[in-house]
Amino acid sequence: MVKHGATTPARHRSPGRRARNGPCWPVRNRQLADACYQWAFCALTASAGARAFYDEHRAKGETHDQALRVLSNRLVGILDGCLRNRAVYDEQKAWGHRSATTTSATSTAAGLT
């Protein structure tokens, strides 16, 4: 599922072309990628963990679209893990480890510990 829902385009080479000479064109399921992008956008207001993840990437200098694409890939990975393990989505389990490391890194940088 991760490879089908990826938001970054994969490259596909024409079967009759040689490896060096053939042009590549992006191949992806556009409807699925658009749905994942919309899912990431909606998660910004519904999930504190997703918002923190998005804000972290924006702070690194990434554009809105780049940060949403990274968040979308993360959400697809979480969904894939839930399906593989037959587990119900748990926000604390999905994002809790990130907030703990972010909080400790922030407090250490501020000299609070």
Jmol script that loads the backbone (N, CA, C; Angstrom):
load data "model"
ATOM      1  N   MET A   1       0.818  -1.186   0.000  1.00  0.00           N
ATOM      2  CA  MET A   1       0.000   0.000   0.000  1.00  0.00           C
ATOM      3  C   MET A   1       0.865   1.254   0.000  1.00  0.00           C
ATOM      4  N   VAL A   2       1.972   1.206   0.692  1.00  0.00           N
ATOM      5  CA  VAL A   2       2.829   2.375   0.764  1.00  0.00           C
ATOM      6  C   VAL A   2       3.303   2.774  -0.623  1.00  0.00           C
ATOM      7  N   LYS A   3       3.682   1.801  -1.440  1.00  0.00           N
ATOM      8  CA  LYS A   3       4.176   2.147  -2.771  1.00  0.00           C
ATOM      9  C   LYS A   3       3.059   2.673  -3.672  1.00  0.00           C
ATOM     10  N   HIS A   4       1.808   2.243  -3.447  1.00  0.00           N
ATOM     11  CA  HIS A   4       0.708   2.719  -4.273  1.00  0.00           C
ATOM     12  C   HIS A   4       0.208   4.080  -3.820  1.00  0.00           C
ATOM     13  N   GLY A   5       0.354   4.390  -2.544  1.00  0.00           N
ATOM     14  CA  GLY A   5      -0.148   5.651  -2.028  1.00  0.00           C
ATOM     15  C   GLY A   5       0.921   6.712  -1.903  1.00  0.00           C
ATOM     16  N   ALA A   6       2.104   6.430  -2.408  1.00  0.00           N
ATOM     17  CA  ALA A   6       3.196   7.386  -2.281  1.00  0.00           C
ATOM     18  C   ALA A   6       2.835   8.685  -2.975  1.00  0.00           C
ATOM     19  N   THR A   7       3.183   9.770  -2.353  1.00  0.00           N
ATOM     20  CA  THR A   7       2.840  11.067  -2.922  1.00  0.00           C
ATOM     21  C   THR A   7       3.958  11.618  -3.794  1.00  0.00           C
ATOM     22  N   THR A   8       5.136  11.020  -3.738  1.00  0.00           N
ATOM     23  CA  THR A   8       6.192  11.439  -4.638  1.00  0.00           C
ATOM     24  C   THR A   8       6.135  10.554  -5.877  1.00  0.00           C
ATOM     25  N   PRO A   9       6.240  11.134  -7.049  1.00  0.00           N
ATOM     26  CA  PRO A   9       6.081  10.333  -8.256  1.00  0.00           C
ATOM     27  C   PRO A   9       7.220   9.339  -8.445  1.00  0.00           C
ATOM     28  N   ALA A  10       6.870   8.135  -8.817  1.00  0.00           N
ATOM     29  CA  ALA A  10       7.867   7.127  -9.172  1.00  0.00           C
ATOM     30  C   ALA A  10       8.262   7.354 -10.624  1.00  0.00           C
ATOM     31  N   ARG A  11       9.375   6.822 -11.026  1.00  0.00           N
ATOM     32  CA  ARG A  11       9.810   6.970 -12.411  1.00  0.00           C
ATOM     33  C   ARG A  11       9.610   5.645 -13.128  1.00  0.00           C
ATOM     34  N   HIS A  12       9.065   5.720 -14.313  1.00  0.00           N
ATOM     35  CA  HIS A  12       8.805   4.531 -15.108  1.00  0.00           C
ATOM     36  C   HIS A  12       9.497   4.681 -16.449  1.00  0.00           C
ATOM     37  N   ARG A  13      10.183   3.648 -16.862  1.00  0.00           N
ATOM     38  CA  ARG A  13      10.914   3.678 -18.121  1.00  0.00           C
ATOM     39  C   ARG A  13      10.149   2.874 -19.161  1.00  0.00           C
ATOM     40  N   SER A  14      10.173   3.348 -20.348  1.00  0.00           N
ATOM     41  CA  SER A  14       9.518   2.642 -21.437  1.00  0.00           C
ATOM     42  C   SER A  14      10.152   1.263 -21.601  1.00  0.00           C
ATOM     43  N   PRO A  15       9.342   0.203 -21.739  1.00  0.00           N
ATOM     44  CA  PRO A  15       9.910  -1.144 -21.800  1.00  0.00           C
ATOM     45  C   PRO A  15      10.808  -1.395 -23.002  1.00  0.00           C
ATOM     46  N   GLY A  16      10.639  -0.676 -24.083  1.00  0.00           N
ATOM     47  CA  GLY A  16      11.439  -0.902 -25.272  1.00  0.00           C
ATOM     48  C   GLY A  16      12.712  -0.074 -25.323  1.00  0.00           C
ATOM     49  N   ARG A  17      12.955   0.709 -24.319  1.00  0.00           N
ATOM     50  CA  ARG A  17      14.120   1.609 -24.342  1.00  0.00           C
ATOM     51  C   ARG A  17      15.271   1.048 -23.512  1.00  0.00           C
ATOM     52  N   ARG A  18      16.452   1.515 -23.843  1.00  0.00           N
ATOM     53  CA  ARG A  18      17.628   1.148 -23.065  1.00  0.00           C
ATOM     54  C   ARG A  18      17.667   1.983 -21.794  1.00  0.00           C
ATOM     55  N   ALA A  19      18.399   1.534 -20.823  1.00  0.00           N
ATOM     56  CA  ALA A  19      18.443   2.186 -19.515  1.00  0.00           C
ATOM     57  C   ALA A  19      18.932   3.629 -19.603  1.00  0.00           C
ATOM     58  N   ARG A  20      19.897   3.921 -20.447  1.00  0.00           N
ATOM     59  CA  ARG A  20      20.468   5.264 -20.486  1.00  0.00           C
ATOM     60  C   ARG A  20      19.759   6.207 -21.461  1.00  0.00           C
ATOM     61  N   ASN A  21      19.138   5.648 -22.467  1.00  0.00           N
ATOM     62  CA  ASN A  21      18.606   6.485 -23.529  1.00  0.00           C
ATOM     63  C   ASN A  21      17.131   6.817 -23.382  1.00  0.00           C
ATOM     64  N   GLY A  22      16.396   6.012 -22.639  1.00  0.00           N
ATOM     65  CA  GLY A  22      14.954   6.174 -22.591  1.00  0.00           C
ATOM     66  C   GLY A  22      14.504   7.261 -21.624  1.00  0.00           C
ATOM     67  N   PRO A  23      13.509   8.033 -22.033  1.00  0.00           N
ATOM     68  CA  PRO A  23      12.993   9.048 -21.127  1.00  0.00           C
ATOM     69  C   PRO A  23      12.160   8.408 -20.020  1.00  0.00           C
ATOM     70  N   CYS A  24      12.139   9.061 -18.873  1.00  0.00           N
ATOM     71  CA  CYS A  24      11.324   8.601 -17.756  1.00  0.00           C
ATOM     72  C   CYS A  24      10.167   9.567 -17.588  1.00  0.00           C
ATOM     73  N   TRP A  25       9.048   9.061 -17.147  1.00  0.00           N
ATOM     74  CA  TRP A  25       7.921   9.927 -16.861  1.00  0.00           C
ATOM     75  C   TRP A  25       7.324   9.515 -15.526  1.00  0.00           C
ATOM     76  N   PRO A  26       6.731  10.466 -14.810  1.00  0.00           N
ATOM     77  CA  PRO A  26       6.183  10.131 -13.498  1.00  0.00           C
ATOM     78  C   PRO A  26       4.982   9.200 -13.610  1.00  0.00           C
ATOM     79  N   VAL A  27       4.934   8.234 -12.709  1.00  0.00           N
ATOM     80  CA  VAL A  27       3.825   7.294 -12.666  1.00  0.00           C
ATOM     81  C   VAL A  27       3.355   7.211 -11.223  1.00  0.00           C
ATOM     82  N   ARG A  28       2.095   7.461 -11.007  1.00  0.00           N
ATOM     83  CA  ARG A  28       1.503   7.313  -9.684  1.00  0.00           C
ATOM     84  C   ARG A  28      -0.002   7.297  -9.837  1.00  0.00           C
ATOM     85  N   ASN A  29      -0.670   6.866  -8.801  1.00  0.00           N
ATOM     86  CA  ASN A  29      -2.116   6.904  -8.774  1.00  0.00           C
ATOM     87  C   ASN A  29      -2.513   8.299  -8.295  1.00  0.00           C
ATOM     88  N   ARG A  30      -2.872   9.155  -9.212  1.00  0.00           N
ATOM     89  CA  ARG A  30      -3.126  10.556  -8.895  1.00  0.00           C
ATOM     90  C   ARG A  30      -4.297  10.734  -7.924  1.00  0.00           C
ATOM     91  N   GLN A  31      -5.349   9.955  -8.102  1.00  0.00           N
ATOM     92  CA  GLN A  31      -6.500  10.083  -7.209  1.00  0.00           C
ATOM     93  C   GLN A  31      -6.131   9.699  -5.784  1.00  0.00           C
ATOM     94  N   LEU A  32      -5.345   8.639  -5.631  1.00  0.00           N
ATOM     95  CA  LEU A  32      -4.926   8.208  -4.304  1.00  0.00           C
ATOM     96  C   LEU A  32      -3.969   9.231  -3.684  1.00  0.00           C
ATOM     97  N   ALA A  33      -3.072   9.769  -4.487  1.00  0.00           N
ATOM     98  CA  ALA A  33      -2.143  10.780  -3.985  1.00  0.00           C
ATOM     99  C   ALA A  33      -2.898  12.038  -3.563  1.00  0.00           C
ATOM    100  N   ASP A  34      -3.904  12.443  -4.337  1.00  0.00           N
ATOM    101  CA  ASP A  34      -4.707  13.610  -3.982  1.00  0.00           C
ATOM    102  C   ASP A  34      -5.498  13.366  -2.705  1.00  0.00           C
ATOM    103  N   ALA A  35      -6.011  12.148  -2.540  1.00  0.00           N
ATOM    104  CA  ALA A  35      -6.749  11.812  -1.318  1.00  0.00           C
ATOM    105  C   ALA A  35      -5.817  11.838  -0.105  1.00  0.00           C
ATOM    106  N   CYS A  36      -4.599  11.352  -0.261  1.00  0.00           N
ATOM    107  CA  CYS A  36      -3.623  11.378   0.841  1.00  0.00           C
ATOM    108  C   CYS A  36      -3.239  12.814   1.190  1.00  0.00           C
ATOM    109  N   TYR A  37      -3.097  13.647   0.182  1.00  0.00           N
ATOM    110  CA  TYR A  37      -2.767  15.058   0.397  1.00  0.00           C
ATOM    111  C   TYR A  37      -3.894  15.745   1.167  1.00  0.00           C
ATOM    112  N   GLN A  38      -5.144  15.462   0.787  1.00  0.00           N
ATOM    113  CA  GLN A  38      -6.299  16.036   1.480  1.00  0.00           C
ATOM    114  C   GLN A  38      -6.383  15.509   2.910  1.00  0.00           C
ATOM    115  N   TRP A  39      -6.094  14.246   3.090  1.00  0.00           N
ATOM    116  CA  TRP A  39      -6.075  13.624   4.412  1.00  0.00           C
ATOM    117  C   TRP A  39      -5.063  14.336   5.308  1.00  0.00           C
ATOM    118  N   ALA A  40      -3.872  14.616   4.780  1.00  0.00           N
ATOM    119  CA  ALA A  40      -2.843  15.308   5.553  1.00  0.00           C
ATOM    120  C   ALA A  40      -3.302  16.721   5.906  1.00  0.00           C
ATOM    121  N   PHE A  41      -3.946  17.399   4.970  1.00  0.00           N
ATOM    122  CA  PHE A  41      -4.418  18.758   5.223  1.00  0.00           C
ATOM    123  C   PHE A  41      -5.474  18.767   6.331  1.00  0.00           C
ATOM    124  N   CYS A  42      -6.391  17.806   6.295  1.00  0.00           N
ATOM    125  CA  CYS A  42      -7.428  17.713   7.329  1.00  0.00           C
ATOM    126  C   CYS A  42      -6.847  17.314   8.677  1.00  0.00           C
ATOM    127  N   ALA A  43      -5.781  16.525   8.666  1.00  0.00           N
ATOM    128  CA  ALA A  43      -5.160  16.084   9.913  1.00  0.00           C
ATOM    129  C   ALA A  43      -4.503  17.233  10.662  1.00  0.00           C
ATOM    130  N   LEU A  44      -4.193  18.318   9.975  1.00  0.00           N
ATOM    131  CA  LEU A  44      -3.564  19.466  10.639  1.00  0.00           C
ATOM    132  C   LEU A  44      -4.436  20.034  11.753  1.00  0.00           C
ATOM    133  N   THR A  45      -5.744  20.055  11.550  1.00  0.00           N
ATOM    134  CA  THR A  45      -6.638  20.605  12.568  1.00  0.00           C
ATOM    135  C   THR A  45      -7.175  19.525  13.506  1.00  0.00           C
ATOM    136  N   ALA A  46      -7.163  18.269  13.077  1.00  0.00           N
ATOM    137  CA  ALA A  46      -7.754  17.196  13.877  1.00  0.00           C
ATOM    138  C   ALA A  46      -6.750  16.499  14.790  1.00  0.00           C
ATOM    139  N   SER A  47      -5.479  16.581  14.486  1.00  0.00           N
ATOM    140  CA  SER A  47      -4.471  15.835  15.229  1.00  0.00           C
ATOM    141  C   SER A  47      -3.347  16.755  15.687  1.00  0.00           C
ATOM    142  N   ALA A  48      -3.134  16.790  16.989  1.00  0.00           N
ATOM    143  CA  ALA A  48      -2.050  17.619  17.534  1.00  0.00           C
ATOM    144  C   ALA A  48      -0.685  17.074  17.113  1.00  0.00           C
ATOM    145  N   GLY A  49      -0.560  15.750  17.045  1.00  0.00           N
ATOM    146  CA  GLY A  49       0.700  15.152  16.623  1.00  0.00           C
ATOM    147  C   GLY A  49       1.032  15.456  15.182  1.00  0.00           C
ATOM    148  N   ALA A  50       0.015  15.390  14.322  1.00  0.00           N
ATOM    149  CA  ALA A  50       0.232  15.704  12.905  1.00  0.00           C
ATOM    150  C   ALA A  50       0.601  17.174  12.744  1.00  0.00           C
ATOM    151  N   ARG A  51      -0.041  18.036  13.527  1.00  0.00           N
ATOM    152  CA  ARG A  51       0.263  19.471  13.455  1.00  0.00           C
ATOM    153  C   ARG A  51       1.703  19.746  13.886  1.00  0.00           C
ATOM    154  N   ALA A  52       2.134  19.089  14.965  1.00  0.00           N
ATOM    155  CA  ALA A  52       3.507  19.273  15.438  1.00  0.00           C
ATOM    156  C   ALA A  52       4.511  18.771  14.392  1.00  0.00           C
ATOM    157  N   PHE A  53       4.196  17.648  13.758  1.00  0.00           N
ATOM    158  CA  PHE A  53       5.058  17.094  12.715  1.00  0.00           C
ATOM    159  C   PHE A  53       5.161  18.071  11.547  1.00  0.00           C
ATOM    160  N   TYR A  54       4.020  18.619  11.133  1.00  0.00           N
ATOM    161  CA  TYR A  54       3.981  19.597  10.045  1.00  0.00           C
ATOM    162  C   TYR A  54       4.790  20.845  10.415  1.00  0.00           C
ATOM    163  N   ASP A  55       4.557  21.370  11.624  1.00  0.00           N
ATOM    164  CA  ASP A  55       5.263  22.576  12.069  1.00  0.00           C
ATOM    165  C   ASP A  55       6.768  22.356  12.150  1.00  0.00           C
ATOM    166  N   GLU A  56       7.165  21.160  12.548  1.00  0.00           N
ATOM    167  CA  GLU A  56       8.588  20.820  12.618  1.00  0.00           C
ATOM    168  C   GLU A  56       9.228  20.911  11.234  1.00  0.00           C
ATOM    169  N   HIS A  57       8.537  20.407  10.220  1.00  0.00           N
ATOM    170  CA  HIS A  57       9.082  20.453   8.863  1.00  0.00           C
ATOM    171  C   HIS A  57       9.035  21.865   8.287  1.00  0.00           C
ATOM    172  N   ARG A  58       8.021  22.634   8.637  1.00  0.00           N
ATOM    173  CA  ARG A  58       7.970  24.028   8.185  1.00  0.00           C
ATOM    174  C   ARG A  58       9.111  24.829   8.806  1.00  0.00           C
ATOM    175  N   ALA A  59       9.437  24.523  10.065  1.00  0.00           N
ATOM    176  CA  ALA A  59      10.532  25.222  10.748  1.00  0.00           C
ATOM    177  C   ALA A  59      11.877  24.918  10.093  1.00  0.00           C
ATOM    178  N   LYS A  60      11.987  23.771   9.435  1.00  0.00           N
ATOM    179  CA  LYS A  60      13.217  23.407   8.726  1.00  0.00           C
ATOM    180  C   LYS A  60      13.355  24.154   7.401  1.00  0.00           C
ATOM    181  N   GLY A  61      12.317  24.907   7.029  1.00  0.00           N
ATOM    182  CA  GLY A  61      12.383  25.683   5.790  1.00  0.00           C
ATOM    183  C   GLY A  61      11.657  25.056   4.616  1.00  0.00           C
ATOM    184  N   GLU A  62      10.946  23.972   4.847  1.00  0.00           N
ATOM    185  CA  GLU A  62      10.198  23.344   3.760  1.00  0.00           C
ATOM    186  C   GLU A  62       8.946  24.156   3.451  1.00  0.00           C
ATOM    187  N   THR A  63       8.508  24.099   2.205  1.00  0.00           N
ATOM    188  CA  THR A  63       7.295  24.804   1.805  1.00  0.00           C
ATOM    189  C   THR A  63       6.073  24.064   2.351  1.00  0.00           C
ATOM    190  N   HIS A  64       4.917  24.700   2.233  1.00  0.00           N
ATOM    191  CA  HIS A  64       3.666  24.090   2.690  1.00  0.00           C
ATOM    192  C   HIS A  64       3.425  22.762   1.985  1.00  0.00           C
ATOM    193  N   ASP A  65       3.600  22.745   0.676  1.00  0.00           N
ATOM    194  CA  ASP A  65       3.371  21.525  -0.092  1.00  0.00           C
ATOM    195  C   ASP A  65       4.351  20.416   0.287  1.00  0.00           C
ATOM    196  N   GLN A  66       5.610  20.778   0.492  1.00  0.00           N
ATOM    197  CA  GLN A  66       6.606  19.777   0.874  1.00  0.00           C
ATOM    198  C   GLN A  66       6.285  19.188   2.245  1.00  0.00           C
ATOM    199  N   ALA A  67       5.923  20.040   3.195  1.00  0.00           N
ATOM    200  CA  ALA A  67       5.596  19.565   4.543  1.00  0.00           C
ATOM    201  C   ALA A  67       4.344  18.692   4.522  1.00  0.00           C
ATOM    202  N   LEU A  68       3.348  19.067   3.714  1.00  0.00           N
ATOM    203  CA  LEU A  68       2.145  18.242   3.610  1.00  0.00           C
ATOM    204  C   LEU A  68       2.454  16.898   2.961  1.00  0.00           C
ATOM    205  N   ARG A  69       3.352  16.879   1.984  1.00  0.00           N
ATOM    206  CA  ARG A  69       3.715  15.637   1.326  1.00  0.00           C
ATOM    207  C   ARG A  69       4.416  14.702   2.316  1.00  0.00           C
ATOM    208  N   VAL A  70       5.298  15.254   3.144  1.00  0.00           N
ATOM    209  CA  VAL A  70       5.979  14.443   4.150  1.00  0.00           C
ATOM    210  C   VAL A  70       4.973  13.916   5.173  1.00  0.00           C
ATOM    211  N   LEU A  71       4.051  14.783   5.606  1.00  0.00           N
ATOM    212  CA  LEU A  71       3.014  14.362   6.549  1.00  0.00           C
ATOM    213  C   LEU A  71       2.132  13.284   5.934  1.00  0.00           C
ATOM    214  N   SER A  72       1.803  13.447   4.673  1.00  0.00           N
ATOM    215  CA  SER A  72       0.984  12.454   3.977  1.00  0.00           C
ATOM    216  C   SER A  72       1.686  11.105   3.936  1.00  0.00           C
ATOM    217  N   ASN A  73       2.970  11.098   3.618  1.00  0.00           N
ATOM    218  CA  ASN A  73       3.728   9.847   3.600  1.00  0.00           C
ATOM    219  C   ASN A  73       3.761   9.217   4.987  1.00  0.00           C
ATOM    220  N   ARG A  74       3.884  10.050   6.018  1.00  0.00           N
ATOM    221  CA  ARG A  74       3.890   9.545   7.397  1.00  0.00           C
ATOM    222  C   ARG A  74       2.541   8.914   7.748  1.00  0.00           C
ATOM    223  N   LEU A  75       1.452   9.569   7.370  1.00  0.00           N
ATOM    224  CA  LEU A  75       0.123   9.035   7.652  1.00  0.00           C
ATOM    225  C   LEU A  75      -0.121   7.717   6.923  1.00  0.00           C
ATOM    226  N   VAL A  76       0.348   7.615   5.700  1.00  0.00           N
ATOM    227  CA  VAL A  76       0.205   6.363   4.953  1.00  0.00           C
ATOM    228  C   VAL A  76       1.014   5.264   5.638  1.00  0.00           C
ATOM    229  N   GLY A  77       2.190   5.599   6.149  1.00  0.00           N
ATOM    230  CA  GLY A  77       2.998   4.632   6.881  1.00  0.00           C
ATOM    231  C   GLY A  77       2.320   4.162   8.159  1.00  0.00           C
ATOM    232  N   ILE A  78       1.676   5.098   8.870  1.00  0.00           N
ATOM    233  CA  ILE A  78       0.938   4.742  10.080  1.00  0.00           C
ATOM    234  C   ILE A  78      -0.230   3.830   9.727  1.00  0.00           C
ATOM    235  N   LEU A  79      -0.961   4.167   8.677  1.00  0.00           N
ATOM    236  CA  LEU A  79      -2.082   3.333   8.245  1.00  0.00           C
ATOM    237  C   LEU A  79      -1.607   1.943   7.847  1.00  0.00           C
ATOM    238  N   ASP A  80      -0.497   1.874   7.141  1.00  0.00           N
ATOM    239  CA  ASP A  80       0.062   0.594   6.729  1.00  0.00           C
ATOM    240  C   ASP A  80       0.419  -0.245   7.949  1.00  0.00           C
ATOM    241  N   GLY A  81       1.023   0.383   8.965  1.00  0.00           N
ATOM    242  CA  GLY A  81       1.354  -0.344  10.188  1.00  0.00           C
ATOM    243  C   GLY A  81       0.123  -0.842  10.913  1.00  0.00           C
ATOM    244  N   CYS A  82      -0.921  -0.022  10.949  1.00  0.00           N
ATOM    245  CA  CYS A  82      -2.172  -0.445  11.592  1.00  0.00           C
ATOM    246  C   CYS A  82      -2.788  -1.641  10.866  1.00  0.00           C
ATOM    247  N   LEU A  83      -2.770  -1.608   9.551  1.00  0.00           N
ATOM    248  CA  LEU A  83      -3.348  -2.709   8.773  1.00  0.00           C
ATOM    249  C   LEU A  83      -2.518  -3.985   8.895  1.00  0.00           C
ATOM    250  N   ARG A  84      -1.205  -3.850   8.868  1.00  0.00           N
ATOM    251  CA  ARG A  84      -0.341  -5.024   8.973  1.00  0.00           C
ATOM    252  C   ARG A  84      -0.456  -5.696  10.339  1.00  0.00           C
ATOM    253  N   ASN A  85      -0.583  -4.876  11.396  1.00  0.00           N
ATOM    254  CA  ASN A  85      -0.643  -5.416  12.758  1.00  0.00           C
ATOM    255  C   ASN A  85      -2.061  -5.622  13.258  1.00  0.00           C
ATOM    256  N   ARG A  86      -3.025  -5.326  12.396  1.00  0.00           N
ATOM    257  CA  ARG A  86      -4.438  -5.438  12.780  1.00  0.00           C
ATOM    258  C   ARG A  86      -4.712  -4.661  14.063  1.00  0.00           C
ATOM    259  N   ALA A  87      -4.220  -3.444  14.104  1.00  0.00           N
ATOM    260  CA  ALA A  87      -4.357  -2.597  15.280  1.00  0.00           C
ATOM    261  C   ALA A  87      -5.242  -1.401  14.953  1.00  0.00           C
ATOM    262  N   VAL A  88      -5.899  -0.892  15.972  1.00  0.00           N
ATOM    263  CA  VAL A  88      -6.715   0.305  15.831  1.00  0.00           C
ATOM    264  C   VAL A  88      -5.796   1.516  15.978  1.00  0.00           C
ATOM    265  N   TYR A  89      -6.062   2.554  15.205  1.00  0.00           N
ATOM    266  CA  TYR A  89      -5.250   3.764  15.267  1.00  0.00           C
ATOM    267  C   TYR A  89      -5.335   4.378  16.658  1.00  0.00           C
ATOM    268  N   ASP A  90      -4.191   4.685  17.218  1.00  0.00           N
ATOM    269  CA  ASP A  90      -4.104   5.339  18.515  1.00  0.00           C
ATOM    270  C   ASP A  90      -3.178   6.531  18.359  1.00  0.00           C
ATOM    271  N   GLU A  91      -3.725   7.718  18.558  1.00  0.00           N
ATOM    272  CA  GLU A  91      -2.943   8.946  18.357  1.00  0.00           C
ATOM    273  C   GLU A  91      -1.705   8.989  19.253  1.00  0.00           C
ATOM    274  N   GLN A  92      -1.856   8.584  20.486  1.00  0.00           N
ATOM    275  CA  GLN A  92      -0.717   8.618  21.410  1.00  0.00           C
ATOM    276  C   GLN A  92       0.385   7.665  20.945  1.00  0.00           C
ATOM    277  N   LYS A  93      -0.009   6.519  20.457  1.00  0.00           N
ATOM    278  CA  LYS A  93       0.975   5.546  19.972  1.00  0.00           C
ATOM    279  C   LYS A  93       1.637   6.031  18.682  1.00  0.00           C
ATOM    280  N   ALA A  94       0.860   6.670  17.819  1.00  0.00           N
ATOM    281  CA  ALA A  94       1.387   7.120  16.524  1.00  0.00           C
ATOM    282  C   ALA A  94       2.312   8.324  16.656  1.00  0.00           C
ATOM    283  N   TRP A  95       1.982   9.268  17.529  1.00  0.00           N
ATOM    284  CA  TRP A  95       2.725  10.517  17.604  1.00  0.00           C
ATOM    285  C   TRP A  95       3.406  10.760  18.940  1.00  0.00           C
ATOM    286  N   GLY A  96       3.117   9.937  19.958  1.00  0.00           N
ATOM    287  CA  GLY A  96       3.625  10.177  21.306  1.00  0.00           C
ATOM    288  C   GLY A  96       5.135  10.189  21.402  1.00  0.00           C
ATOM    289  N   HIS A  97       5.795   9.276  20.705  1.00  0.00           N
ATOM    290  CA  HIS A  97       7.260   9.234  20.767  1.00  0.00           C
ATOM    291  C   HIS A  97       7.897  10.481  20.174  1.00  0.00           C
ATOM    292  N   ARG A  98       7.239  11.124  19.238  1.00  0.00           N
ATOM    293  CA  ARG A  98       7.782  12.336  18.622  1.00  0.00           C
ATOM    294  C   ARG A  98       7.681  13.512  19.578  1.00  0.00           C
ATOM    295  N   SER A  99       6.563  13.632  20.279  1.00  0.00           N
ATOM    296  CA  SER A  99       6.389  14.771  21.177  1.00  0.00           C
ATOM    297  C   SER A  99       7.334  14.667  22.365  1.00  0.00           C
ATOM    298  N   ALA A 100       7.620  13.452  22.830  1.00  0.00           N
ATOM    299  CA  ALA A 100       8.534  13.281  23.952  1.00  0.00           C
ATOM    300  C   ALA A 100       9.952  13.699  23.568  1.00  0.00           C
ATOM    301  N   THR A 101      10.400  13.311  22.371  1.00  0.00           N
ATOM    302  CA  THR A 101      11.749  13.676  21.953  1.00  0.00           C
ATOM    303  C   THR A 101      11.832  15.150  21.586  1.00  0.00           C
ATOM    304  N   THR A 102      10.761  15.689  21.012  1.00  0.00           N
ATOM    305  CA  THR A 102      10.751  17.113  20.667  1.00  0.00           C
ATOM    306  C   THR A 102      10.759  17.959  21.922  1.00  0.00           C
ATOM    307  N   THR A 103       9.978  17.580  22.930  1.00  0.00           N
ATOM    308  CA  THR A 103       9.909  18.331  24.169  1.00  0.00           C
ATOM    309  C   THR A 103      11.237  18.287  24.901  1.00  0.00           C
ATOM    310  N   SER A 104      11.870  17.116  24.975  1.00  0.00           N
ATOM    311  CA  SER A 104      13.140  17.011  25.677  1.00  0.00           C
ATOM    312  C   SER A 104      14.241  17.767  24.924  1.00  0.00           C
ATOM    313  N   ALA A 105      14.211  17.748  23.602  1.00  0.00           N
ATOM    314  CA  ALA A 105      15.218  18.476  22.827  1.00  0.00           C
ATOM    315  C   ALA A 105      15.031  19.984  22.998  1.00  0.00           C
ATOM    316  N   THR A 106      13.778  20.434  23.053  1.00  0.00           N
ATOM    317  CA  THR A 106      13.507  21.853  23.216  1.00  0.00           C
ATOM    318  C   THR A 106      13.930  22.324  24.605  1.00  0.00           C
ATOM    319  N   SER A 107      13.595  21.526  25.625  1.00  0.00           N
ATOM    320  CA  SER A 107      13.962  21.930  26.986  1.00  0.00           C
ATOM    321  C   SER A 107      15.475  21.889  27.180  1.00  0.00           C
ATOM    322  N   THR A 108      16.151  20.935  26.542  1.00  0.00           N
ATOM    323  CA  THR A 108      17.610  20.870  26.636  1.00  0.00           C
ATOM    324  C   THR A 108      18.239  22.075  25.945  1.00  0.00           C
ATOM    325  N   ALA A 109      17.705  22.454  24.785  1.00  0.00           N
ATOM    326  CA  ALA A 109      18.238  23.602  24.048  1.00  0.00           C
ATOM    327  C   ALA A 109      17.993  24.894  24.830  1.00  0.00           C
ATOM    328  N   ALA A 110      16.895  24.953  25.566  1.00  0.00           N
ATOM    329  CA  ALA A 110      16.585  26.155  26.337  1.00  0.00           C
ATOM    330  C   ALA A 110      17.324  26.179  27.675  1.00  0.00           C
ATOM    331  N   GLY A 111      17.989  25.057  28.031  1.00  0.00           N
ATOM    332  CA  GLY A 111      18.737  25.006  29.288  1.00  0.00           C
ATOM    333  C   GLY A 111      17.865  24.746  30.489  1.00  0.00           C
ATOM    334  N   LEU A 112      16.694  24.117  30.287  1.00  0.00           N
ATOM    335  CA  LEU A 112      15.773  23.889  31.392  1.00  0.00           C
ATOM    336  C   LEU A 112      16.108  22.628  32.180  1.00  0.00           C
ATOM    337  N   THR A 113      16.854  21.699  31.616  1.00  0.00           N
ATOM    338  CA  THR A 113      17.179  20.478  32.358  1.00  0.00           C
ATOM    339  C   THR A 113      18.619  20.431  32.757  1.00  0.00           C
TER     340      THR A 113
END
end "model"
wireframe off; spacefill off
backbone 0.3
color backbone group
